[in-house]
């Protein structure tokens, strides 16, 4: 084994379809460069080093029968902000571990689902394939790149309780899924309008299901986006964390981001990332471990 080899697994931003994707409805997701890396180096034993909870990484390595080595996991270019924005880190960690441990990649779906106690697999799909995807009922296809503006609300929130509340929801689920699917289909023709429609749809479902979805900070981000001719909504399960926003032109987006920054709502630069892969040896110096 070479002195050290490195795997990069991107994170993700769900643009449309969160919650509904759990019931097989389509979702749109973009892989971003803020994910998880794993540096593999020779060792006499089995060593797993992570910056936090090692549960996902360790279990994934064991599941694929990873050989004895030192597996050092690290965040890929995590933004320096107060709080911890979530970009699908557990899925990216599992994908990085599967590849670093000698797996083919698709094993990550079952491993992550078991460790997380469920899930649609949209975050795993984004990390494996990269780019922007349409994901539905476990199948994904590449679409034109989606590059939303991203703003951090200042606080993260646990996804699990919100997903449990959605699963227990006794509202009109069929109507919710039908409308969510319609918005995904309408996205290509009018992204800003579809994003605004998704925000309204999710807010209504969340109120009915008792989910604390739209925090004051996220509501403020949405209002600022509307003032600049765009739309914004939480990405993922909501209740904190990041908002994704889209605008009809770059000037409006720049003005929106400047306004958010001025109000203490930090923009987070993101770029669309390729799928998880081993990195060339000369790329090691470009990462932030």
N, C-alpha and C positions, 0 to 999 in steps of 0.2 A: 504494500500500500504506500502511495506517495506520502510525504511528510504531512500534508493536510489537503483535503478536498472539501469544497463548499457547495452546498445546495441552497438555492434561493427559492422560496415559495411565496407568491404574492398574497396580499390580503384582498379584501373585496369591499365594494360599496353596492348595496342593493338600491337601484334607482326606482323601480316599480315592482309591486307584487308581493311585498312582505306580508306575512300572515297568510294570505290567500294561497301562497305557494305550498304551504303545509298540506293543503287539501288538493293538491295537484293542479292548481291554476298556474298560468305562466307568470314568469317574473323576468325582469331585465336586471342584469348585474354586470359590473365592471371590475376586473382585476386591477389592483393598484400596487405600486411599488413598495408600499408600506406593509410588509408582511413579516415573515420569519425566515431566518437563515440557520443552517446547521453546518458547523465545521467538523469534519471527521478526521481524526488522526490516530496513529497506532497507539495501542495501549495493551498491557498484559491482562487487564480485566475489562469489565463492562462499566463505563463511566458515562453518566448523563448529567450535564451541567446546563441549567436553565436560569434565566433572570428572575423567575418566579415559580409558580406551581408547575411541577414537572409531570403531572399526572397524564396529560395527553401525549406528550412526547415519549415518555418512558413506555407507556402501554402500547403505542404504535410501533416502537422499535421491537418490543417483545413479540408483538403479533406477527411481524414479518420475519422473525428469527434473525435479527440483526447480529452480525458477527461481533466478537470482542473488539472494542475500540473505544476511543474517547469521543463522545458526541456532545459538542458544545453548541447550544442553541442561543440565538440572539435576535433582537428586534432589527428589522431592516429600516433604517432611517426613521425611527419614531420621532414625531414632532415634539418639540420642547414646548409644552403647554401645561397649564395647571389642570391636572386630571389625567385620565387615561383613555383617550379615544379608542373605541373598539372598531377594528377593521377585519373581523373574522379571524382573530389570532389563534383560537384553538384549532380551527380547521387548517390554517396555514401550518401550525406546528405539527399536526398529524401528517399532512402531506409531505412536509420537509422530512419528518422522521421516516415515513414509509420509503421515500426515495433514498435517503441516506443509509437506511438499513438494508437496501438491496431489493426492495419491492418494486413492482411495476408501476404503481400509482393508483389504479382504481380500487385497490384494497382499502384506500383511505375512506371511502364512502361508508362501508360497514363498520369500520373501526370507530370513526367519529360518531356515527349514529348511536353505537352502543355506549360509548363513553359519555355522550351528551344526553342520553335517554330519549332520543328521537331527533327530529329535524328533517328538513326537506333535502339537504345535500347541495343546496345552491352555492353555499360558501366553499365547499370542497370542489365543486365543478369549476368555479372561478379560479381557484388556486391551481388546479391541475391544468386547465386549458389556457388561461390567460385571456387577454383582450376583453371584449364585451360580448355577452352571451344572452340569448333567450333560453331560459331554463323552464322545462315543464315536465312534471311527473317523472323526474329522474333523467330526462334526456335534455341535451343542450345543443345549440347550434350557434355559430359565430354570426354576429351582426356588425353593422358599422360602429366604430368606436364611439362610446358615449363619454364625454369629458365634462362632468358637472363641476361647478364651483362647490367647495366644501368648507363649512364653517363649524367650529366646535362650540357647543353650547356651554361648556364649562364644567360639566359633570357627566359621568357615566352611570349607567343603571343596569341592574341584573336583567338579563333576557329571560331566564327561566320562568319567573313568576308571571311575566306578561304572556308568554306562550301558553302557560297553563290556563290563564284566564281566557285566552282566545279559544282553546280547546273546549272549555266548559261553557262557552257562550251559547245561549239558547235563542239568539236572534235569527233573522232571515239569512241564513248562511248561503243559500242558493243564490239569492239576489246579490249578496256581497261578492260571491265568486264570479257571477256573471258580469257584474260591473267592473271588477278588477281585470278580468280578461279583456273586456272591451277597451279599457284604457291602455293596456299593453299593445293591443292591435292598433290603436290610434296614435301611438307614440311617434312613429316614423313620420307621419304627416304633420303633426303639430306637437313637438315635445313639451313646450312650455304649458300649453293647455292641458295635456295629458298629466303632467306632473301636478298641476293645480287640482285637477279632478281627483287624482289619487290621494292628495292631502285631505280633501274634503271627505272622501270615502272612508279613509282610515280614522279620521277624527270621529266620524259618526259611529263607526263600529266600536271604537275604543270607549266612547262614552257609554254605549249600551252594555258593553262587556265589563265595565268597571276597571278599565286599564288606564293608568296615569300616563297617557301617551304624549301629550303636548305640554311640555313644561313652559313656564313663562319665557325662558330664554329662547326656546325653539319657536314659540309663538312670535316673539320679536323678530327673529330671523325671517320668518315667513312674511311678516308685515313689511320688512325692509325690502325683501325681494319683490313683493307686489308693487311697492312704491317706485321701483326701478324697472317696471315693465316685465318682470320675470315671475318665477314661482319657486317655492322651496318647501321641502317637507323633510321630516326625520328619515334617516336611512336605517333600515333594519327595524328592530322591535320598538324603538322609540323610548320615551320616558327619560330622555337625557341623551347625551352623546352628540352625534354629528347630524347636520342637515346637509342635504344635497340641493343645489339650486341650478336652474337653467334660465338663460336670457336670450332674447332675440338677436343681440349683437354684443361684441366684446366690450364696447364702451360702457354699456349698461352693467355688464358683469363687473368691470373694474370699479365703477362707482359704488356698486353694492358692496363689494369686498372692502373698499376703503371705509365705507360707512360702518360696516360691522366691526372692523378693527378699531375705529374710533370710539365705539361703544363697549369695548372690552370683550368682543366676541371674535376670537382669533380665527382668521382664515387658515386653512391647512392646504398647502399646495399638494396636489396629487398628479400622477401621470399614469396612463394606462400601461400595464405591465404584461410581459409575456408569461406563459405558464411556468410552473415549477421545473427546474432543471439544474444539473450540475453546472457550475460556473467555470470558465476558463481560468487557468492558474494565475494569469496576470490581472484578474479582476478583484483579487482579494483586497488590494489596497483601496478600492473604491467604496467598500462597505463601511458602515458604522456599527461596530460590534459592541 
